[in-house]
Amino acid sequence: MSGRPKLVPPSPVGGDDAEGARRFAPVTPLRAFEYVAEQIQRHIKLHLVVPGQSLPTERELVEQFEVGRPTIQMALRLLEAEGLVETRRGRNGGTFVLGLGDGDDARLELIGRILRRRAEIEDLLVFRHAVEPQIAAVAARRRTEADLARLRTAVEELDRAEGEVARMRFDTELHLALGAATGNRFLAHDAEQIRRGLNDVIALLPESGVWHGRVAVEHHALLVAVVAGDGPVAADVMETHTEHSRQAIRAVLTAIGRRGDI
């Protein structure tokens, strides 16, 4: 019998019921305060707002987000319930970003969170190694003078940074600036997602002069290539950088998986 071939829908995950393939999950729209909380949370997880630093005042947040004060207050309460911020009263009060601290409990919490995400982190390492060299290449071809100024500032701040918190902040800023320099929102989004996904484990990389020295050399070489508009060299430098980082992160994952500590 002739005619068009029968189209068979793909089998749903976890079963062979074809009807299940046509089921859709219900949509639960975010409310305004959840959007506000998500944006602030993103900055915290990217280490752009660091532990101990205060958020803008409620009035400033109202102006920045263009929402009412009750929306801001609900967003801050949500962030406080998640343990990301705390509100302090008095003359020097405000809403402050919380850190894990330096105690054993905080360290174990961080290690546990990383181990639960090990498969995701492995996938991110592969994704990063494939994508970030291309981000660097496109950035070298399309960067503007404003992009170069932002990249130079990030590298200079990294050179001056003392302590893990400051280094994390400006290292993140460098990679986000590189993503923005592509002029492509999808590549910029990928750069941000990679940093959000890896920042926890990056925080456990060795605090040694040798490690930081090698990273600094790679960052400066990357900046030189982007300033020169040399896409292939920028890609090569980033490929080397992501491979060194991947090796170091995998060593950390092996160490904490074997001993539960570093």
C-alpha positions, 0 to 999 in steps of 0.5 A: 500500500503506497502513501506517506510513511507513518510518523511515530513519536519518540518514546518518552524517557522511562517508558514505551508509552507513545501517549506519554511522549505527548504529555507536557509539564504544566507551566508555573510562571515566576512571580516578580519577587522570584525574578528579583531573587533569581537575579541577585542569586545569580550575582552571588553564585558568580562571586560578583557579590562576595561574602561580607559585601552588602547589597544595595539598599531597598530603595536602590533595589526598587529603582534598579528593578523598577518594582515595588518595595514589597516585591524587594522585601519578599525577594530578600526574605527568600534569599535569607531563607536560602542562607544566601544573605542576612539582614542586620539592623542598626547604623551599619545595617543592611542586607549582607551576603553570607559565606560558607565560612572557614570551619570544618562544617562549612568545608564539609558542606561544600565538599558534599555539594560538589560530590553530589554534582560530580557528573554534572561537573564532569559534563561542564568540564567537557562543555567548557573545553569545547566552547570557551576556546570558540568564545575567545576566538569570536571575542578577539574578532568582535571586541570593542574598545569598551570590551578591551577596557573591561578585560584589561581592568579584570586582568589588572584586578586579578594581578592585584587580588589577594585572597581567594574571594577577590581572585574568584570575583575578578577571574569570573569577571574576566570570563564574563567580559570575554563572553560579552565581547563576543557580541553574541547573547548565546555565547555570553550566556554559555560563559555565565552558565559555565562559571555558575556551574564550576565556581564551587569546585574552582574555589577548592583549587590550590592556593599556591604561587605556582598555580596562580602564576601559571593562571596569570600567564595564561590570562595575560596571553589571552588578553594580548591575543584578544587585543591583537584581534587574533582569533586562532591564537586566542582560541589556542590560549583558551584551550590550554587554559581550560585543559589545565583547569580541567586537569586540576579540577579532576584532581580535586574531584578524585581527592575529595571522592577518595578521602572526603577531604583535600 
